[in-house]
Amino acid sequence: MELKVDQDKCLGCGVCVIACPVNASISPENAGGHGSKTTETIMMVENGFIKLFSVDKCDKCGTCQMFCPTEAIWLE
């Protein structure tokens, strides 16, 4: 399985970034909505869109997909 993002549907709201338990463990400031200070996270908001970084760290739990209001991020 692979993490995918549909940029046409993405609002850049960052809910997936905050909801992701792996992101929270790598960069605790994410949980507070303050934005990551490292590209070691799986994804983060950049220029109003979700950008994938360290997708190899994704444990494929589906939390990001579950919380996305527009179904812009999913596991395929």
Secondary structure per residue as TSV (DSSP state, phi and psi in degrees):
chain	resnum	aa	ss	phi	psi
A	1	M	-	360.0	149.5
A	2	E	-	-136.0	144.4
A	3	L	E	-79.4	131.3
A	4	K	E	-127.2	150.8
A	5	V	E	-132.6	131.6
A	6	D	-	-98.6	102.1
A	7	Q	T	-64.1	-23.7
A	8	D	T	-69.9	-27.3
A	9	K	T	-94.5	-22.1
A	10	C	-	-67.6	130.0
A	11	L	-	-91.9	-11.6
A	12	G	-	71.8	23.3
A	13	C	-	-72.8	-25.7
A	14	G	-	82.4	7.7
A	15	V	H	-59.6	-40.8
A	16	C	H	-63.3	-38.5
A	17	V	H	-62.5	-44.0
A	18	I	H	-73.4	-37.8
A	19	A	H	-71.9	-27.3
A	20	C	-	-64.4	118.2
A	21	P	H	-67.3	-29.6
A	22	V	H	-70.0	-44.2
A	23	N	H	-57.3	-42.9
A	24	A	H	-62.9	-36.8
A	25	S	H	-74.8	-31.9
A	26	I	H	-77.8	-41.7
A	27	S	-	-136.8	86.6
A	28	P	G	-55.1	-27.2
A	29	E	G	-64.5	-20.4
A	30	N	G	-58.4	-43.0
A	31	A	G	-58.8	-30.2
A	32	G	G	-87.9	2.2
A	33	G	T	77.1	19.7
A	34	H	S	-91.6	-4.6
A	35	G	-	86.8	143.9
A	36	S	-	-74.7	150.0
A	37	K	S	-104.8	9.3
A	38	T	-	-144.7	145.2
A	39	T	T	-85.8	12.5
A	40	E	T	-73.8	-13.7
A	41	T	S	-72.1	163.8
A	42	I	S	-69.4	-47.2
A	43	M	E	-147.4	157.3
A	44	M	E	-154.7	163.8
A	45	V	E	-80.2	128.9
A	46	E	E	-139.6	121.9
A	47	N	T	54.7	37.5
A	48	G	T	82.4	7.9
A	49	F	E	-134.8	158.6
A	50	I	E	-78.3	129.4
A	51	K	E	-118.3	131.2
A	52	L	E	-85.2	136.7
A	53	F	-	-118.6	-88.5
A	54	S	-	-92.3	66.5
A	55	V	G	-64.8	-20.6
A	56	D	G	-63.9	-19.1
A	57	K	G	-86.1	-8.6
A	58	C	-	-63.3	128.8
A	59	D	-	-96.6	10.2
A	60	K	-	58.7	39.9
A	61	C	-	-79.9	-21.9
A	62	G	-	83.3	6.0
A	63	T	H	-62.2	-41.9
A	64	C	H	-59.6	-43.9
A	65	Q	H	-63.8	-41.4
A	66	M	H	-62.9	-36.4
A	67	F	H	-91.6	-14.4
A	68	C	-	-66.5	123.0
A	69	P	T	-72.8	-16.2
A	70	T	T	-119.0	8.5
A	71	E	-	56.2	38.9
A	72	A	-	-86.9	-14.2
A	73	I	E	-126.9	137.2
A	74	W	E	-159.6	165.6
A	75	L	E	-101.2	131.5
A	76	E	-	-123.5	360.0
